[in-house]
Amino acid sequence: MNRILQFSKIGASLLLALCSISVEAQEKTQLEYFRENSKEGLNVFETSKESDPTFDKVRVFIGGDFALQFQSINHSNYLDNLVDLGSNINLPAANLNLNTQLARGLRLHLRVYLSSKHHNESWVKGGYLQMDRLDFIKEGFLEGIMDYTTLTFGMDEFNYGDAHFRRSDNARVIYNPFIGNYIMDSFSTEAFGEVTVQKNGFLAVVGLTNGKLNQSVIVNDNTDNKMSFYGKLGYDNYVAKDLRVRLTGSWYLNKGTTTGTWLYGGDRAGSRYYNILDVLDGNSNDFEGRFNPRFKQMTALQFNPFLKYKGLEFFGILESVGNSEEQGGGQFTQIAGELLYRFGKTEQFYLGGRYNTVKGSNNESDPEDIEISRLNVGGGWFMTNNVVVKLEYVNQEYKNGFGMDSKYYQAKFNGINIEAAISF
């Protein structure tokens, strides 16, 4: 036992030494055109074109995320066939983040899910290469264009809508003021390329993906390999002292029958509410609490207003997603409004609420629309820029559109969650 303790102390000392070396190295320089993985990254959407530090050599930045929850949620349905839920600690989630400054304006990002609800084992979420300068071709190459342009390529989340900038990405929960993400959670990791242009507050994004979450080169009679196209137009600027206004509209289009179905089901980590609506003697669904239309020939539109006046903050979603006529012509509408008040010397405290509804049908011929609603009320404390603690009450109800033989008939869940997280 003494030997084990001795080795543990040695291991801890080595870990602390490595961390101190890493921190010291990272304090001497900064990543270029980068959203800080801390409180400083709040309300950052597309990375700014303003910063341009001097590049001296290739540097690797090691970061991570850790999130732990105490959950006390009850659930019920008409069939009374759900598992019993207690109050206890959920499986912690962890990310490993690697960011490398390769050259001036050339940056690489990689994220690994070390532990998640859906994958207990380590899993590569994805990565991308971001180009804000083209000096690796020739010093000053197309500098006048690159002053306003960003090129991004990889297999990672792509820039459809603004909600993905405020969501929890497995253990990286520091940007999300609440615990769960939105009911229709627009997030997928696909092979993509996109161009972003920003000037005088105006922004435009155009991009495409191969429409696949699970990559494969196999072609058969059931494979059409249609590409997905997406984009965004918007404005984001201070229109008066202390008043920031952002308004964007995004679109996503795919006409394939074997690609483009992952926009609301591409998160391999699972939802942030654990074991809710699990059925007795049935398989556990790690994604409960969300709704995925699973449309095959999808057209989606998302509009996002964002307002911040001093400590008062509003973010909204108006989203419509539809299927083609030949696939049944279904359509769903998502509406969400989130109001926060941040206060304290550095706005380290916040209180707020979010209301989110989804309504629509899988097919035009369905006799009744599906309707789901969720209310979140809570607050948080940034103990430091890298440590946050949140308290939330959640209430979600499945109101219409489900038959009496469905586990969602008259289903609901509600209760309290406490989440503590570290991101750096």
N, C-alpha and C positions, 0 to 999 in steps of 0.2 A: 504494500500500500504506500509506503514512504517513497519507493522508487517511482510509482505511478504519479504521485504528487510532484516529485522532483521533475519528471519529464514534462508534466503539465505546466509547471512554472517556467521551464526552459522554452517550451513551445509558445506560451503566452508572451514571454519576453521577446522571442524572435518575431512573433506577429506584430507586437507593438513597435519593434524596431523597423520592420518593413513598412508599416503604416506611416511612421514618422518620416522615413526616407521618401515615401511616395508623396506625402503631404508637402514636404519641403520642396521636392522637385516641382510639384504642381503649382506652388505659390509663386515660383519664379517666372512663370509664363501663363498664358491663357489660351484656351482653344478659340479659334477664330469662328465668327458667325455661328454661335452655339447658344442653345437654350440651357441655362444653368439648371442642374438637377437638384434644386433646392427652392426655398421660398422665393428667391430672386427670379425664378422662372415662372412665377405665377403671372397669368394673363399675358404670357408671351405666346404668340401664334406662329406665324412664319418667322424664321430667324432674321434678325435685322441685317441690313447692308451697311450699317454705320460703322461698326468696329472693323479695324484693319490692323491688328498688331503686327509687329515686325517678326518675320520668321527667321530662325537661326539654324535649327536642325530638327530632324524627326523626333517627336516626343509622343510617348504613350501615356494616356491618363486612365487610371483604373478607378472605377467607381462602383457603387452598388446601391441596392434598395433592400429594405427589410420591413415587413409589415406583420403585425400580430393583432388578432381580434379576440375580444370577448363577446360572444353572441348569446342573446337571450330573446329568442323569437318563438312565437307560437304560430301554428298553421292549422287550417281546417278545410273541409270540403263537404259536399252533400253526401258522398258515399262513405264518409268516415273511415277511409282506408289508408290514412297517412301514418308514417312512423311517428313515434313520440319524440319530441325534441326537448332537450334540457338546456341548462345555462352553463356554458363552459368555454374553454379556449379552442379556437379553430386551429387547423394546421397552419403554421407560419408560412409565409411566402417570401421568396428571396430572388433577386436579380443580380447578375454580374454585368457591369457595363464597361466596355472597352472603347475608348475614343482615341484616335491617333491623328495627330497633325502631320500630314505627309509632306506638304509644301505650302507655300503661301496660298491661302484660299482653297486648299485641297484637304478635306477631312474625311476620315473613315469612322463609322459607328457600327458597333456590334453589341447586341444584347442577348444574354443567355438567361433563361428561366432556370434557376437552380432548384426551386421547389415551387409548385403551383397546385391549385386545387385539382385541376384535370390531369396534370402530369407531375407525379411525385418525383420522378427522376429529372435530371438536368435535360434541358431542351433548348436548342437555339431558336430564339424568337425570330431573329432576322438581322439584317444589316444593310447599310447603304453607303455610297460614296457621294459626298456633296462637294460641288465645285462652285466657288464664288470668285475665283481668279483662274486665269489660264496661263500663268507664268511658267508652268511646267512645259508648255509648248515653246514659248518665247517670252522673255520679260516684257510685260506691258501688252501682251497679245489681246486684242479686242477689249482693251481696258475701258473704253468709253461705253461699251455694251455691258460688260461685266460689273460696272458700277451699280447697275440696277437689276442684274440677272443672276439667278441661281439655277444650276443644273443638278439634279439628283437622280441617281440610278441605284438600283439594288433589289433586294427581295425583303420588303419590310412594309410597314403601314404606309399607305399613300394618302395624299392630301385631299380627301373628299370631306366637305363640311368642316365646321369648327369644333364640333363636339369632341372629336378625338384628341384635341389639345387639352381638354379638361377632364378626361376620363382616367380611371385607374388602369395601369398596364401591369397586371399581376401585382408585384410588390411596390411598384412605383405609383404610390397613391397620393403623393404630396401635392399634386395639382388639383385633386378632386376634393371639394369641400365636404362631400358626403361619402358614404361607404360604397353603394352600388353605382353602376353606370346607368345610362338611360335604357328604357325598356327595349326599344329598337336600337341596338348598339352598333352603329356603323363603324366597323373596324375589321380589317382583313390584312393579311400579310401575303402579298403576291409579287411576282417579278414585275417591276415597273420602271418607268422613266418619266420625269416631269420637268417642266420649265416654269420657273416662277419669276415674275417681273414686278418690282416695287419701285414706285417713284411718287414723291410728294403725297404720300398717303394712299395712293391708288395701288391696287394689286391685281394681278391676273395669274392664273395657274392653268396650264394645259398638260395633260399626261395620258398615258395608256398603260394598261397592265395586260398580262396574258390571261387574266381571268381565272387562274388556278391557285387554289390554296395548297393542294398536294401536287407537286411538280412531277411530270412524267412525259416522256417522248413517245409513248406507245400510241399508235393510231389504229382505230378499228371503225366498224360501221356505226358505232355510237359516239364517235368523237368528232366534233366540228371545229374545235380550236379557235373559236371566235374571240377577238380581242375586246377588252373593255376600254371605253374612253371616258375621261372625266375632266372636270375643270372647275374653275372658281373665278368669280369677279367680285371685287369689293373695295371698300374704302375704310381706312383705319388711321385716325389722327386726333389730335387735340384741337377741338373747335373753339375752345375758350380755356381760360386758366382752370386747371383741375378737372376739366370735363373732356373725357375721351369718348369718342364715338366710333364704333366699328359696325359695319353692315356688309355681309357677304351672301352671295348666292352660289350654290354648287350644284353640279349635275354629274350623274353617272349613268352610262349607257352600255348595255350588252345585249346582243340579239342571238347569242348562242343558246343551245339547249344543254350543253355539257360544261360550259364555263360561265363565270359571272354570277354564280349563285351564292357567293360567300360574303357579300357585303355586310350582312347582319349576323354572320355565323363564323367569322374567321378568327376568333380569339381562342387560341388553344389553352389558355390559362383557366377558363371557367369563370362563372359569376362570383361576386364577392359575398353572396349570401349562401351559407352552407346547409345542405340537406333539406332545404325547404321543398315541400310538395313531393318528397320521396314517398313512394307507395310501399306498403307492407308487402313483403315477399316479391318485390319488383326490383328492376334495375335502377340504380341511382343516376339521376341526370345532373351533371355538373354545371349545366347552363340555365337552370331554372331561375325564374325572375325576369328573364329576357323573353322577347318574342322575335322569331325569325320567320318572315313570310315565305322564304325558300322559293321565290320566283325564279324561273329559268330565263326568261327573256325580259330583263329588268330595265326600267327607266326610273331613276330616283332623282329627286330635287330636294335640296335642303337650304333653308334660309336661316341666317343666324344674326340677330341683333346683339350687340354688346355695348353697354354703357357703364362708365365709371366716373362718378363725381365724388372726389375725396374718398371717403371710406365706403360710400354706397355703390353697389355693384349689381348689375342685371345682365343675365345671359339667357337667351331664348332659342328655341328650335321650332320651326315650322317645316315639316318634312312630308313629302308625298312619294310613295313608291308604287308603281303599277306594273302589271304583267301584260304581255301581248294578248290580242284577242284570241289567237289560235291556242294559247295556253290557258285560256279561261277568263282573261280580262279582270282579274282581281286587283284590288287597290287598298292601300292602308295609308292613313294619315297619322302622323305623330306631332303632338304639340307639347312643349315643355317650357316652363318659366322658372328661373332660379334667381332669387333675390337675396343678397348678402349684405351685411354691414360689418366692415373690418374696422377695428379700433385698437387703441393703444399707441404708445410712442412710435412704434414701427409697424402698426397694424398687425400685431402679432396675435390678436384675438379676433374671432369672427362669430357671428350668429346669422342664421338664415334658414330659408326653406326652399323646397323645390316641388313643383307639381308637374306630373308627366302623364299623358294619356296616349293610348294607341287605339284606333278604331278603324275597322274596315272588314273586307271579306277576301277570302282566297279565290273565289270565283264569282262572277257576276250573278250566277244563278243561285247563290247561297240565300236561304230564306231570311237570315238574320245576320247583322254585322257582329263581329267579335269586338269586344270593348274591354280594355284593361286600363286601370288607373293606379298611380302610385303617389304617395305623399311622403316626403322626407322633411324632417325638422331637426335641426341640430346646431352644433357649433364646434369650434376647435381652438387650440392654443399652439402656436409655434414657439416651443420652448427655446429653440435656436432656429437659425435659418435652415437647418438640416433635420430637425426633430419636430414632429407634429403629433398631437393627441386629439382625437375627434370623438364626439358623442353624438349619436343619431337615433332618432325614432323613425321607423319606417312602417307604412301601412300600404299594402298592395291588394287590390281586389280584381277578380275576374268576373265581370258583370254580365256579359251577354255573349251569345254565339257559341256556347258549348252545350252539347247534349247531356242528358241526365246520366249517361253511362261514362262520361268523361271525368277524369279526376279534377278538371278545372271548373266543373259545374259548381257554382256558389263557393269557389275556393278563395281563400285569402290568407295572408300572413302578415303579422305585425309584431313589433317588439323593439328592443333596444340593442344597439351595437356600440362597442367602444373599440376604436382602432388606434394603435400606436405605430408610428412608422419613422424610419430613418432613411434618408436619401442623400447621397453625396457623389 
